[in-house]
Amino acid sequence: MAKNPTPHPYADKLTFDRIMLLIATLVNHPGIGYSDTETSDGKYHDALLEVRSQLQTIAAEFSIEFPENYPATPTIRKDLETLRHYGILDKRMYRSGYYLGTGAMTREELQVAFQALASQAKNQGNPQVRRIYEKLTKLLRGLDIELKGELFYPVRQHLNRAIIYTDPVEMIDRQNNQHTLFHKLDIVETAIVRGQPIELYREKNYYGKSHLGFRRIWPLQLIYHDIAWYLICEDYDSRHLTVERVNRFTEHCEIIDVEARGLAAQLQSLKIAHKLLKNGWGLFLGNSEQQQAELEGTLKLQKVKVRFFEKVVGFILEGDRRHPRQKIKEGRRDSDGQLLYVDYWIDLPDRSLNEFSLWVNKHMDNAQVLSPPSLVEKHRQAARDLVARYS
């Protein structure tokens, strides 16, 4: 004789709606219930009150009617135990708010992403990432304990460190508020994804008196390079592409009241900017005439040749992907078979020769420019000036 079916505790529509909305609450509001401040009267912070409030809000959004003051917090606590039973929640304490699993990532992927966040928060000084990192550190503390410290261990880290203040909160804490564009990055980022032009202001130029005053641009992308944050942008009128240091602008940042051009146009300009970056050496994208000729394919590239000697031969040979157009040719060897020098060949636009020279100069007496003649003379004169400075 067949057994009578056992009614499921969530077979009733009201209870089924309740637990499904609880799952939706935890999915859409990870960390809900956490508070890093005590209540005003010093009483215990009941995380489930916040969970219940958000659950009721979501129920109203989906036109699901609950009885007044439903559900009670003990009922939600029972539902949370049900989610633990089915593995939807882990069987551990959630002292820093409730969330489901690791979102869209496996634990291994989360570990890699968390370490990248940690590096950018600590060394590159991204204020937005720093806030996210600090929040995640609290939310994931229980998981790190479960993994015996493996989650928070910095297996990989970018050591390139920003040489300027980037976090407005840190500036204020250190009483060194510099009133730079870092105070308005939220507006810049919004303008980027919406394809809106903005007006910025630059009051200082440490390398001359040009490019000062108001500028109207299409912001395309924030990038970190070597020692600082930069903004890839396109001039509003001329469409000339440039890369600008973020801290060289003041905190004046206003959206220009014109129709947004959308992401497709933004991406098209960004691709062109990255094509120029890939084609050259460094961040300078050239003046308007150079840029136009380069993009049209009519610009003649300079054939550059540099000879690197013994002490840095190994370093040069290791970098087989410094530039897509580079060629490295081994030179003569001594009686022990050791390379005496290698020749480094590359074709570059004129706009990149100054930044390329800075890289060559890092190697001092272990590098000799062989072509083009203008670059040879520039380095020869720099060597004379250096000798004179030490005389």
ABEGO torsion letter per residue (X at the ends): XBBBBBBBAAABAAAAAAAAAAAAAAAABBGBGBBABBBAAGBBBBAAAAAAAAAAAAAAAAGBBBBBGOBBAAAAAAAAAAAAAAGABBBBBBAAEBBBEAEABBAAAAAAAAAAAAAAAAAAGBAAAAAAAAAAAAAAAAAAAAAGGAAABBABBBABBBABBABAAAAAAAGBBAGBAAAAAAAAAAAAAAGBBBBBBBABBAAEABGBEBBBBBBABBBBBGABBBBBBBBAAAGBBBBBBAAABBABBBBBBBBBAEAAAAAAAAAAAAAAAAABBEABAEBAAAAAAAAAGABBBBBBBBBBBAAAAAAAAABAAABAABBBBBBBBBAAGBBABBBBBBBBBAAAAAAAAAAAAAAEAABBBAOBAAAAAAAAAAAAAAAAAAX
